[in-house]
Structure formats: structure tokens, C-alpha cells
Amino acid sequence: MTDRVATVEGGPRLDRSLTLHLQGDWGLANLHRICGWIAAEVGGRSGPETKIAIWNGYAGSDAVHAVAKRDVDAALLVPSVFAKMAVEGRGLFEGDPHPELRALGSLPQRDRLVLAIGAEHGIRSFADLREKKPALRIATSPDDGVNTVGYAAHTVMAAHGIPRADLESWGGSYLEDGLPFPCQAWLLDGSADALLHEAIMTPGWREAAEARDLVFIPMEDAVLSQLERDLGWPRAILPAGYLRGLDRDLVTLDYSDFLLICRDDLPDDLAHLIAWALGETRENLEYQFRHIPPDRSPVTYPLDPVKIGTTPISLHPGAERYYATLDGWRGP
């Protein structure tokens, strides 16, 4: 067996060897990269027989259930606001609360849920949609009980008075895929008339906006207030000029941050080590994204340990023990 070393000297160590299971994304995106970084730091600071596995997932309810069932020790959930829904048994987790969930840290990704429609349809608002009843083909993710985008998209449409059955009665349809990239491609090549999705910083959104005249549809104030009241889901702004055709600030739903979740019975020293690694070895993740401007990066750098330790659900006590040492940290 080759020697494994931590990528930054110093820090806490575990005298024992361990087997650690992490869950990221489908295998080719940023959550697996984050898991790989954590694996390197933990593996280099634990016993010589340590084994660390990274499992594929969709960072939705599957992440919560994998942690809850102890299939994995920690998993990344996107967006972070869904963790509070999971703890309280609301939204995607209605009737299925998980009070045992704890956070180890939050990795920032400044993202939004956005609806864009081809300008040729003459739709500029949800009121226009309800009045004109166009037969739109909307690219999004499936509302399958796992995918947070699919849940969000269909919840937003229904809250605006356009449930799926109504859209389909107009002759419209949903084109669905669990990943954002096919959905973006369908908008780009004209297979879809509209895109309702996140990952706003990825090239697919920019390419579609450059190739097609799009109208970005603001969400209605009453709907955003309802979602914040009922689900604790905040609104956010996508600034004017972020994409071609976005000529004013867009009011929409926040879809930010990757939250690393675990159970409350994760060993205290392991939780402390992981939190320490997130805060103190952050440059080892940052450098992988520095070729991308921060506002276009899938990980919004520079990383701030205080913000990493500011989470929507309670921190694991071992993780909190690290963040409590930071100047300016005031708790989750």
C-alpha cells in the first residue's frame, strides 16, 4: 500500500483507520470533486488502513435517505435550503421528517432557479402564461420524489396557477432529464421552447442565451412570499446583464450552496476533522476553479470558513467545535 499524505501539513489526526462512505453527484460534476478533496484530507490524517468510497447520487432526497439509513456517512445536498425541509418534514419531505440530520459545512454556489422562454412566444410574465395558454415545451427535471429541481419546477408552476395538467391541456409538455445539461441543450437546439432550471453559471445557459432571444420570467411576489412562508425557501436576484437578454434584475428563487450532511451519531472526532479540512484546506478546492471568474464558477470562491460554518440546520457538535474557534463565527 502506498503512503497517503494530507495535502496540507498539520491539523487534527485520527489514530485509527476507518472506512468512510461519501455521496456526491452522478460522477462527473462538482460534488464528486468536493468529495475527492474531503477524501484526500481525511485519508491523509487517519490510520494507514483507511478506505474511503464516493458513491454516485443526485444530491436530492436520495442524499438525505442515504445518510438517514446509514448507507453513507456524509452526503452533499443541493440546494442547502432543502436540508431544513428534510429536518422538519416539509416540501419534498412532507410527512418524512429527519431530525437526526446535522451539517458538517456549506460550500458556496451562487445559483438561482430560472424560467426563460423563447421571445417569439410573446410571454413576459406568469400572468401572460395564464392568459395566453401557449403550448410550450418546457425543459426541466422530473418531479420524481428525488430530484430537487423537478420538485422546485413543478411546485413553482403550480403555485403560479399552472399545474402540469393545465399546461398539458393547452397542448404543452415537459421535456425532462435528471441532469441540467440535456435540458439546456434542448433549449439551445429548439427542441424546447423554455427552460426552467438551475446551474445558471454553466456554459449551457450562456450558449442558449447567445443563440436564442430569450425572455426571463420574474416570479410573482405573492408566490415567493408563500414559498418562503411554507417551505422556508428565500427569494434571490439574478442581476441584469448576467445573460444576454436579461435587461433587468430578475426576482426568482434562491438555489444556492452545497450542504454536507451527516447523522447526529457520526463520531465526534471524524466530524471535527472533516469540518477542519473544509475550513483550513479550502485552497486545495479553490485552485481547481480559479480559471473561472468567481461569479461564473460552480464553486463561488474565495471560500470563507465562517460562511462554511453557517448552515441552515444544526451543525454536528464535532464540526461546531471547529467553527467555534473562528473569529466572527456566531453559529448556524
KOLSEMAR-213136 format. One record per residue (C-alpha): chain; residue number from 1; x, y, z. Coordinates in nm, 4 decimals. Example, Ala and Ser with C-alpha at 12.3 -4.5 7.8 and 13.67 -1.06 7.14 Angstrom:
2
node chain: A n: 1 east: 1.2300 north: -0.4500 up: 0.7800
node chain: A n: 2 east: 1.3670 north: -0.1060 up: 0.7140
***
This chain:
332
node chain: A n: 1 east: 0.0000 north: 0.0000 up: 0.0000
node chain: A n: 2 east: 0.1392 north: 0.3417 up: -0.0904
node chain: A n: 3 east: 0.1651 north: 0.6065 up: 0.1763
node chain: A n: 4 east: -0.1195 north: 0.8579 up: 0.1729
node chain: A n: 5 east: -0.0439 north: 1.2109 up: 0.2860
node chain: A n: 6 east: -0.2618 north: 1.5089 up: 0.3629
node chain: A n: 7 east: -0.2301 north: 1.7917 up: 0.1138
node chain: A n: 8 east: -0.1739 north: 2.0490 up: 0.3908
node chain: A n: 9 east: 0.0547 north: 1.9827 up: 0.6867
node chain: A n: 10 east: -0.0770 north: 1.9833 up: 1.0405
node chain: A n: 11 east: -0.4254 north: 1.9724 up: 1.1775
node chain: A n: 12 east: -0.6129 north: 1.7063 up: 1.3715
node chain: A n: 13 east: -0.5488 north: 1.3381 up: 1.3104
node chain: A n: 14 east: -0.7322 north: 1.0142 up: 1.3773
node chain: A n: 15 east: -0.5172 north: 0.7405 up: 1.5301
node chain: A n: 16 east: -0.7478 north: 0.4696 up: 1.3977
node chain: A n: 17 east: -0.8158 north: 0.3512 up: 1.0462
node chain: A n: 18 east: -1.1702 north: 0.3910 up: 0.9203
node chain: A n: 19 east: -1.3986 north: 0.3117 up: 0.6311
node chain: A n: 20 east: -1.5766 north: 0.6262 up: 0.5158
node chain: A n: 21 east: -1.8597 north: 0.6475 up: 0.2641
node chain: A n: 22 east: -1.9376 north: 0.9803 up: 0.0944
node chain: A n: 23 east: -2.2098 north: 1.0562 up: -0.1613
node chain: A n: 24 east: -2.1707 north: 1.3178 up: -0.4313
node chain: A n: 25 east: -2.3239 north: 1.3616 up: -0.7768
node chain: A n: 26 east: -2.3592 north: 1.1365 up: -1.0824
node chain: A n: 27 east: -1.9808 north: 1.1166 up: -1.1050
node chain: A n: 28 east: -1.8669 north: 1.3939 up: -1.3404
node chain: A n: 29 east: -1.9513 north: 1.7174 up: -1.1610
node chain: A n: 30 east: -1.8570 north: 1.9366 up: -0.8688
node chain: A n: 31 east: -1.9930 north: 1.7304 up: -0.5811
node chain: A n: 32 east: -1.7652 north: 1.4386 up: -0.6653
node chain: A n: 33 east: -1.4773 north: 1.6840 up: -0.6826
node chain: A n: 34 east: -1.5635 north: 1.8120 up: -0.3347
node chain: A n: 35 east: -1.5901 north: 1.4549 up: -0.2067
node chain: A n: 36 east: -1.2491 north: 1.3771 up: -0.3552
node chain: A n: 37 east: -1.0990 north: 1.6761 up: -0.1740
node chain: A n: 38 east: -1.2530 north: 1.5640 up: 0.1571
node chain: A n: 39 east: -1.1310 north: 1.2080 up: 0.0975
node chain: A n: 40 east: -0.7755 north: 1.3291 up: 0.0396
node chain: A n: 41 east: -0.7687 north: 1.5383 up: 0.3559
node chain: A n: 42 east: -0.9337 north: 1.2788 up: 0.5814
node chain: A n: 43 east: -0.7396 north: 0.9880 up: 0.4321
node chain: A n: 44 east: -0.4112 north: 1.1664 up: 0.4867
node chain: A n: 45 east: -0.4912 north: 1.2267 up: 0.8527
node chain: A n: 46 east: -0.6216 north: 0.8871 up: 0.9582
node chain: A n: 47 east: -0.4865 north: 0.5358 up: 1.0051
node chain: A n: 48 east: -0.2950 north: 0.3527 up: 0.7322
node chain: A n: 49 east: -0.5751 north: 0.1078 up: 0.6510
node chain: A n: 50 east: -0.8327 north: 0.3809 up: 0.5922
node chain: A n: 51 east: -1.0634 north: 0.3244 up: 0.2948
node chain: A n: 52 east: -1.2866 north: 0.5950 up: 0.1502
node chain: A n: 53 east: -1.5570 north: 0.5408 up: -0.1112
node chain: A n: 54 east: -1.7522 north: 0.8036 up: -0.3087
node chain: A n: 55 east: -2.0970 north: 0.6960 up: -0.4207
node chain: A n: 56 east: -2.2990 north: 0.8371 up: -0.7074
node chain: A n: 57 east: -2.6256 north: 1.0189 up: -0.6423
node chain: A n: 58 east: -2.8396 north: 1.3148 up: -0.7418
node chain: A n: 59 east: -2.7869 north: 1.5350 up: -0.4326
node chain: A n: 60 east: -3.1605 north: 1.5360 up: -0.3668
node chain: A n: 61 east: -3.3784 north: 1.3319 up: -0.1340
node chain: A n: 62 east: -3.1536 north: 1.0344 up: -0.2140
node chain: A n: 63 east: -2.8719 north: 1.2099 up: -0.0250
node chain: A n: 64 east: -3.0915 north: 1.2558 up: 0.2814
node chain: A n: 65 east: -3.2169 north: 0.8978 up: 0.2752
node chain: A n: 66 east: -2.8694 north: 0.7521 up: 0.2198
node chain: A n: 67 east: -2.7459 north: 0.9328 up: 0.5308
node chain: A n: 68 east: -3.0586 north: 0.8524 up: 0.7320
node chain: A n: 69 east: -3.0298 north: 0.4795 up: 0.6525
node chain: A n: 70 east: -2.6541 north: 0.4822 up: 0.7213
node chain: A n: 71 east: -2.5789 north: 0.3740 up: 0.3660
node chain: A n: 72 east: -2.3247 north: 0.6578 up: 0.3651
node chain: A n: 73 east: -2.1627 north: 0.8629 up: 0.6398
node chain: A n: 74 east: -2.1992 north: 1.2013 up: 0.4721
node chain: A n: 75 east: -2.3564 north: 1.3335 up: 0.1543
node chain: A n: 76 east: -2.3887 north: 1.6602 up: -0.0350
node chain: A n: 77 east: -2.7387 north: 1.8056 up: -0.0733
node chain: A n: 78 east: -2.8319 north: 2.0808 up: -0.3220
node chain: A n: 79 east: -2.9642 north: 2.3403 up: -0.2603
node chain: A n: 80 east: -2.8890 north: 2.3757 up: 0.1083
node chain: A n: 81 east: -3.2402 north: 2.5030 up: 0.1936
node chain: A n: 82 east: -3.3773 north: 2.1513 up: 0.1349
node chain: A n: 83 east: -3.1948 north: 2.0315 up: 0.4468
node chain: A n: 84 east: -3.4277 north: 2.2330 up: 0.6677
node chain: A n: 85 east: -3.7257 north: 2.0903 up: 0.4803
node chain: A n: 86 east: -3.5863 north: 1.7410 up: 0.5465
node chain: A n: 87 east: -3.5385 north: 1.8037 up: 0.9193
node chain: A n: 88 east: -3.8905 north: 1.9448 up: 0.9541
node chain: A n: 89 east: -4.0662 north: 1.7065 up: 0.7135
node chain: A n: 90 east: -4.1858 north: 1.9747 up: 0.4703
node chain: A n: 91 east: -4.1884 north: 2.0141 up: 0.0937
node chain: A n: 92 east: -4.0133 north: 1.7260 up: -0.0793
node chain: A n: 93 east: -4.0025 north: 1.5510 up: 0.2607
node chain: A n: 94 east: -4.3668 north: 1.6054 up: 0.3579
node chain: A n: 95 east: -4.4522 north: 1.3524 up: 0.6300
node chain: A n: 96 east: -4.0935 north: 1.2186 up: 0.6354
node chain: A n: 97 east: -3.9003 north: 1.4314 up: 0.8887
node chain: A n: 98 east: -3.5339 north: 1.3651 up: 0.9613
node chain: A n: 99 east: -3.4453 north: 1.5330 up: 1.2917
node chain: A n: 100 east: -3.1273 north: 1.3236 up: 1.3072
node chain: A n: 101 east: -2.9661 north: 1.5257 up: 1.0263
node chain: A n: 102 east: -2.6742 north: 1.7522 up: 1.1063
node chain: A n: 103 east: -2.4481 north: 1.9708 up: 0.8933
node chain: A n: 104 east: -2.0715 north: 1.9496 up: 0.8599
node chain: A n: 105 east: -2.0386 north: 2.2616 up: 0.6460
node chain: A n: 106 east: -2.1748 north: 2.4540 up: 0.3491
node chain: A n: 107 east: -1.9818 north: 2.5071 up: 0.0246
node chain: A n: 108 east: -2.0992 north: 2.8163 up: -0.1604
node chain: A n: 109 east: -2.2509 north: 2.8085 up: -0.5062
node chain: A n: 110 east: -2.4401 north: 3.1245 up: -0.6033
node chain: A n: 111 east: -2.7246 north: 2.9789 up: -0.8053
node chain: A n: 112 east: -3.0846 north: 3.0575 up: -0.8980
node chain: A n: 113 east: -3.3889 north: 2.8722 up: -1.0318
node chain: A n: 114 east: -3.4745 north: 3.0476 up: -1.3588
node chain: A n: 115 east: -3.7526 north: 3.0297 up: -1.6174
node chain: A n: 116 east: -3.6555 north: 3.1517 up: -1.9660
node chain: A n: 117 east: -3.8923 north: 3.1393 up: -2.2649
node chain: A n: 118 east: -3.8207 north: 3.1977 up: -2.6327
node chain: A n: 119 east: -3.9058 north: 3.5608 up: -2.7135
node chain: A n: 120 east: -4.1096 north: 3.4562 up: -3.0174
node chain: A n: 121 east: -4.3905 north: 3.3409 up: -2.7860
node chain: A n: 122 east: -4.4541 north: 3.6938 up: -2.6580
node chain: A n: 123 east: -4.4627 north: 3.5831 up: -2.2921
node chain: A n: 124 east: -4.3150 north: 3.8232 up: -2.0380
node chain: A n: 125 east: -4.4818 north: 3.7124 up: -1.7140
node chain: A n: 126 east: -4.6671 north: 3.4311 up: -1.5439
node chain: A n: 127 east: -4.9834 north: 3.6371 up: -1.5969
node chain: A n: 128 east: -4.9183 north: 3.6160 up: -1.9731
node chain: A n: 129 east: -4.8790 north: 3.2400 up: -1.9421
node chain: A n: 130 east: -5.2110 north: 3.2028 up: -1.7633
node chain: A n: 131 east: -5.3896 north: 3.4303 up: -2.0112
node chain: A n: 132 east: -5.2424 north: 3.3131 up: -2.3437
node chain: A n: 133 east: -5.2143 north: 2.9410 up: -2.2562
node chain: A n: 134 east: -4.9352 north: 2.8699 up: -2.5072
node chain: A n: 135 east: -4.8441 north: 2.5117 up: -2.5995
node chain: A n: 136 east: -4.4945 north: 2.5382 up: -2.4578
node chain: A n: 137 east: -4.2415 north: 2.2600 up: -2.4401
node chain: A n: 138 east: -4.0607 north: 2.3283 up: -2.1107
node chain: A n: 139 east: -3.7281 north: 2.1585 up: -2.0386
node chain: A n: 140 east: -3.6760 north: 2.0763 up: -1.6721
node chain: A n: 141 east: -3.6118 north: 1.7791 up: -1.4401
node chain: A n: 142 east: -3.8674 north: 1.5183 up: -1.3338
node chain: A n: 143 east: -4.0716 north: 1.5584 up: -1.0184
node chain: A n: 144 east: -3.9848 north: 1.2025 up: -0.9151
node chain: A n: 145 east: -3.9522 north: 1.2407 up: -0.5388
node chain: A n: 146 east: -3.5727 north: 1.2601 up: -0.5615
node chain: A n: 147 east: -3.4724 north: 1.5477 up: -0.7881
node chain: A n: 148 east: -3.4848 north: 1.8869 up: -0.6143
node chain: A n: 149 east: -3.5012 north: 2.0754 up: -0.9460
node chain: A n: 150 east: -3.8020 north: 1.8733 up: -1.0589
node chain: A n: 151 east: -3.9772 north: 1.9304 up: -0.7286
node chain: A n: 152 east: -3.8945 north: 2.3021 up: -0.7417
node chain: A n: 153 east: -4.0020 north: 2.3473 up: -1.1039
node chain: A n: 154 east: -4.3406 north: 2.1824 up: -1.0659
node chain: A n: 155 east: -4.4022 north: 2.3471 up: -0.7285
node chain: A n: 156 east: -4.3306 north: 2.6903 up: -0.8786
node chain: A n: 157 east: -4.5553 north: 2.6309 up: -1.1782
node chain: A n: 158 east: -4.8433 north: 2.5044 up: -0.9635
node chain: A n: 159 east: -4.8024 north: 2.7935 up: -0.7171
node chain: A n: 160 east: -4.8369 north: 3.0324 up: -1.0127
node chain: A n: 161 east: -5.1671 north: 2.8667 up: -1.1043
node chain: A n: 162 east: -5.0274 north: 2.6405 up: -1.3786
node chain: A n: 163 east: -5.0247 north: 2.2791 up: -1.2593
node chain: A n: 164 east: -4.8962 north: 2.0172 up: -1.5003
node chain: A n: 165 east: -5.2445 north: 1.9084 up: -1.6056
node chain: A n: 166 east: -5.3316 north: 2.2630 up: -1.7132
node chain: A n: 167 east: -5.0143 north: 2.3067 up: -1.9179
node chain: A n: 168 east: -5.0778 north: 1.9754 up: -2.0918
node chain: A n: 169 east: -5.4419 north: 2.0691 up: -2.1564
node chain: A n: 170 east: -5.3122 north: 2.3668 up: -2.3559
node chain: A n: 171 east: -5.1053 north: 2.1301 up: -2.5708
node chain: A n: 172 east: -4.7866 north: 2.1973 up: -2.3739
node chain: A n: 173 east: -4.5464 north: 1.9395 up: -2.2333
node chain: A n: 174 east: -4.2396 north: 1.8887 up: -2.0193
node chain: A n: 175 east: -3.9131 north: 1.7538 up: -2.1579
node chain: A n: 176 east: -3.7407 north: 1.6025 up: -1.8570
node chain: A n: 177 east: -3.3950 north: 1.4813 up: -1.7610
node chain: A n: 178 east: -3.2347 north: 1.4385 up: -1.4209
node chain: A n: 179 east: -2.9306 north: 1.6449 up: -1.5251
node chain: A n: 180 east: -2.9235 north: 2.0110 up: -1.6347
node chain: A n: 181 east: -2.7137 north: 1.9681 up: -1.9473
node chain: A n: 182 east: -2.9641 north: 1.7853 up: -2.1726
node chain: A n: 183 east: -3.2286 north: 2.0398 up: -2.0678
node chain: A n: 184 east: -3.0002 north: 2.3284 up: -2.1668
node chain: A n: 185 east: -2.9222 north: 2.1561 up: -2.4977
node chain: A n: 186 east: -3.2942 north: 2.1199 up: -2.5766
node chain: A n: 187 east: -3.3387 north: 2.4951 up: -2.5358
node chain: A n: 188 east: -3.0321 north: 2.5623 up: -2.7498
node chain: A n: 189 east: -3.1345 north: 2.3396 up: -3.0411
node chain: A n: 190 east: -3.5025 north: 2.4391 up: -3.0380
node chain: A n: 191 east: -3.6412 north: 2.1091 up: -2.9105
node chain: A n: 192 east: -3.7733 north: 2.3084 up: -2.6118
node chain: A n: 193 east: -3.9443 north: 2.6469 up: -2.6101
node chain: A n: 194 east: -3.8471 north: 2.7215 up: -2.2497
node chain: A n: 195 east: -3.6065 north: 2.6163 up: -1.9766
node chain: A n: 196 east: -3.6912 north: 2.6031 up: -1.6056
node chain: A n: 197 east: -3.3744 north: 2.5045 up: -1.4245
node chain: A n: 198 east: -3.0737 north: 2.5952 up: -1.2107
node chain: A n: 199 east: -2.6956 north: 2.5736 up: -1.2779
node chain: A n: 200 east: -2.7224 north: 2.9260 up: -1.4124
node chain: A n: 201 east: -2.3434 north: 2.9706 up: -1.4211
node chain: A n: 202 east: -2.2807 north: 2.6781 up: -1.6564
node chain: A n: 203 east: -2.1934 north: 2.7277 up: -2.0259
node chain: A n: 204 east: -2.5203 north: 2.5739 up: -2.1469
node chain: A n: 205 east: -2.7268 north: 2.8651 up: -2.0175
node chain: A n: 206 east: -2.4894 north: 3.1183 up: -2.1718
node chain: A n: 207 east: -2.4799 north: 2.9374 up: -2.5071
node chain: A n: 208 east: -2.8586 north: 2.9192 up: -2.5249
node chain: A n: 209 east: -2.8938 north: 3.2887 up: -2.4401
node chain: A n: 210 east: -2.6392 north: 3.3813 up: -2.7069
node chain: A n: 211 east: -2.8062 north: 3.1657 up: -2.9708
node chain: A n: 212 east: -3.1715 north: 3.2489 up: -2.8995
node chain: A n: 213 east: -3.3650 north: 3.5582 up: -2.7970
node chain: A n: 214 east: -3.4986 north: 3.4694 up: -2.4529
node chain: A n: 215 east: -3.7293 north: 3.6376 up: -2.2054
node chain: A n: 216 east: -3.6532 north: 3.5738 up: -1.8390
node chain: A n: 217 east: -3.9745 north: 3.5453 up: -1.6398
node chain: A n: 218 east: -3.9848 north: 3.7001 up: -1.2892
node chain: A n: 219 east: -4.1612 north: 3.5026 up: -1.0194
node chain: A n: 220 east: -4.4581 north: 3.6731 up: -0.8606
node chain: A n: 221 east: -4.4199 north: 3.8347 up: -0.5208
node chain: A n: 222 east: -4.7152 north: 3.6511 up: -0.3675
node chain: A n: 223 east: -4.5763 north: 3.3146 up: -0.4783
node chain: A n: 224 east: -4.2274 north: 3.3894 up: -0.3466
node chain: A n: 225 east: -4.3767 north: 3.5002 up: -0.0137
node chain: A n: 226 east: -4.5831 north: 3.1808 up: 0.0026
node chain: A n: 227 east: -4.2814 north: 2.9579 up: -0.0653
node chain: A n: 228 east: -4.0760 north: 3.1375 up: 0.1965
node chain: A n: 229 east: -4.3583 north: 3.1089 up: 0.4492
node chain: A n: 230 east: -4.4476 north: 2.7462 up: 0.3777
node chain: A n: 231 east: -4.1064 north: 2.5988 up: 0.2944
node chain: A n: 232 east: -3.8542 north: 2.8491 up: 0.4308
node chain: A n: 233 east: -3.7311 north: 2.8988 up: 0.0730
node chain: A n: 234 east: -3.5909 north: 3.2505 up: 0.0136
node chain: A n: 235 east: -3.6081 north: 3.4629 up: -0.2971
node chain: A n: 236 east: -3.2993 north: 3.5931 up: -0.4693
node chain: A n: 237 east: -3.1891 north: 3.8182 up: -0.7566
node chain: A n: 238 east: -3.0144 north: 3.7251 up: -1.0778
node chain: A n: 239 east: -2.8551 north: 4.0563 up: -1.1762
node chain: A n: 240 east: -2.9253 north: 4.2337 up: -1.5026
node chain: A n: 241 east: -2.6691 north: 4.1532 up: -1.7695
node chain: A n: 242 east: -2.5716 north: 3.8149 up: -1.6284
node chain: A n: 243 east: -2.7009 north: 3.6580 up: -1.9515
node chain: A n: 244 east: -2.7817 north: 3.8139 up: -2.2867
node chain: A n: 245 east: -3.1430 north: 3.9278 up: -2.2852
node chain: A n: 246 east: -3.1569 north: 3.9772 up: -1.9090
node chain: A n: 247 east: -3.2162 north: 4.3521 up: -1.9198
node chain: A n: 248 east: -3.3264 north: 4.3966 up: -1.5584
node chain: A n: 249 east: -3.2717 north: 4.2263 up: -1.2251
node chain: A n: 250 east: -3.4671 north: 3.9012 up: -1.2162
node chain: A n: 251 east: -3.6548 north: 3.8157 up: -0.8960
node chain: A n: 252 east: -3.6620 north: 3.4397 up: -0.8556
node chain: A n: 253 east: -3.5885 north: 3.1541 up: -0.6107
node chain: A n: 254 east: -3.2531 north: 3.1011 up: -0.4455
node chain: A n: 255 east: -3.0878 north: 2.7732 up: -0.5405
node chain: A n: 256 east: -2.7562 north: 2.8227 up: -0.3671
node chain: A n: 257 east: -2.4960 north: 2.6179 up: -0.1827
node chain: A n: 258 east: -2.3863 north: 2.2573 up: -0.1408
node chain: A n: 259 east: -2.4544 north: 2.1341 up: 0.2129
node chain: A n: 260 east: -2.2541 north: 1.8442 up: 0.3567
node chain: A n: 261 east: -2.4925 north: 1.6487 up: 0.5795
node chain: A n: 262 east: -2.4458 north: 1.3612 up: 0.8242
node chain: A n: 263 east: -2.6298 north: 1.1952 up: 1.1113
node chain: A n: 264 east: -2.6081 north: 1.3187 up: 1.4687
node chain: A n: 265 east: -2.4255 north: 0.9976 up: 1.5676
node chain: A n: 266 east: -2.1290 north: 1.0420 up: 1.3341
node chain: A n: 267 east: -1.8174 north: 1.0077 up: 1.5530
node chain: A n: 268 east: -1.7288 north: 1.3419 up: 1.7038
node chain: A n: 269 east: -1.3610 north: 1.3339 up: 1.6100
node chain: A n: 270 east: -1.4391 north: 1.2493 up: 1.2477
node chain: A n: 271 east: -1.6924 north: 1.5328 up: 1.2217
node chain: A n: 272 east: -1.4326 north: 1.7693 up: 1.3690
node chain: A n: 273 east: -1.1665 north: 1.6547 up: 1.1230
node chain: A n: 274 east: -1.3974 north: 1.6993 up: 0.8230
node chain: A n: 275 east: -1.5014 north: 2.0484 up: 0.9337
node chain: A n: 276 east: -1.1379 north: 2.1437 up: 0.9960
node chain: A n: 277 east: -1.0485 north: 2.0213 up: 0.6462
node chain: A n: 278 east: -1.3305 north: 2.2250 up: 0.4887
node chain: A n: 279 east: -1.2100 north: 2.5409 up: 0.6577
node chain: A n: 280 east: -0.8324 north: 2.5032 up: 0.6710
node chain: A n: 281 east: -0.7519 north: 2.3273 up: 0.3432
node chain: A n: 282 east: -1.0008 north: 2.5220 up: 0.1314
node chain: A n: 283 east: -0.7346 north: 2.6425 up: -0.1115
node chain: A n: 284 east: -0.6980 north: 2.2846 up: -0.2327
node chain: A n: 285 east: -1.0536 north: 2.3073 up: -0.3655
node chain: A n: 286 east: -1.0372 north: 2.6720 up: -0.4735
node chain: A n: 287 east: -0.7416 north: 2.6283 up: -0.7065
node chain: A n: 288 east: -0.9424 north: 2.3835 up: -0.9157
node chain: A n: 289 east: -1.1834 north: 2.6666 up: -1.0075
node chain: A n: 290 east: -0.9614 north: 2.9755 up: -1.0283
node chain: A n: 291 east: -0.9503 north: 2.9644 up: -1.4081
node chain: A n: 292 east: -1.3224 north: 3.0597 up: -1.3967
node chain: A n: 293 east: -1.4390 north: 3.4063 up: -1.2816
node chain: A n: 294 east: -1.5952 north: 3.3758 up: -0.9329
node chain: A n: 295 east: -1.9435 north: 3.4784 up: -1.0486
node chain: A n: 296 east: -1.9354 north: 3.2072 up: -1.3187
node chain: A n: 297 east: -1.7730 north: 2.9371 up: -1.1079
node chain: A n: 298 east: -1.9719 north: 2.6351 up: -0.9868
node chain: A n: 299 east: -1.7965 north: 2.6855 up: -0.6537
node chain: A n: 300 east: -1.8090 north: 3.0516 up: -0.5544
node chain: A n: 301 east: -1.4622 north: 3.1404 up: -0.4276
node chain: A n: 302 east: -1.2816 north: 3.2661 up: -0.2254
node chain: A n: 303 east: -1.4117 north: 3.0295 up: 0.0391
node chain: A n: 304 east: -1.4723 north: 3.1782 up: 0.3831
node chain: A n: 305 east: -1.4561 north: 2.9350 up: 0.6789
node chain: A n: 306 east: -1.7083 north: 3.1438 up: 0.8735
node chain: A n: 307 east: -1.9593 north: 3.1089 up: 0.5892
node chain: A n: 308 east: -1.8787 north: 2.7395 up: 0.5506
node chain: A n: 309 east: -1.9807 north: 2.7019 up: 0.9147
node chain: A n: 310 east: -2.3049 north: 2.8974 up: 0.8723
node chain: A n: 311 east: -2.5625 north: 2.6333 up: 0.7852
node chain: A n: 312 east: -2.9440 north: 2.6128 up: 0.7600
node chain: A n: 313 east: -2.9631 north: 2.3208 up: 1.0056
node chain: A n: 314 east: -2.7773 north: 2.2472 up: 1.3269
node chain: A n: 315 east: -2.4115 north: 2.1600 up: 1.2981
node chain: A n: 316 east: -2.2789 north: 1.8309 up: 1.4255
node chain: A n: 317 east: -2.1192 north: 1.9082 up: 1.7661
node chain: A n: 318 east: -1.7789 north: 1.7906 up: 1.6413
node chain: A n: 319 east: -1.7991 north: 2.0278 up: 1.3443
node chain: A n: 320 east: -1.9241 north: 2.3104 up: 1.5638
node chain: A n: 321 east: -1.6202 north: 2.2628 up: 1.7865
node chain: A n: 322 east: -1.4011 north: 2.3671 up: 1.4914
node chain: A n: 323 east: -1.6130 north: 2.6589 up: 1.3693
node chain: A n: 324 east: -1.6400 north: 2.7988 up: 1.7232
node chain: A n: 325 east: -1.2654 north: 2.8724 up: 1.7077
node chain: A n: 326 east: -1.3099 north: 3.1157 up: 1.4171
node chain: A n: 327 east: -1.3247 north: 3.4903 up: 1.4686
node chain: A n: 328 east: -1.6626 north: 3.6200 up: 1.3560
node chain: A n: 329 east: -1.8472 north: 3.2885 up: 1.3680
node chain: A n: 330 east: -2.1784 north: 3.3223 up: 1.5501
node chain: A n: 331 east: -2.3380 north: 2.9868 up: 1.4962
node chain: A n: 332 east: -2.5716 north: 2.8461 up: 1.2294
***
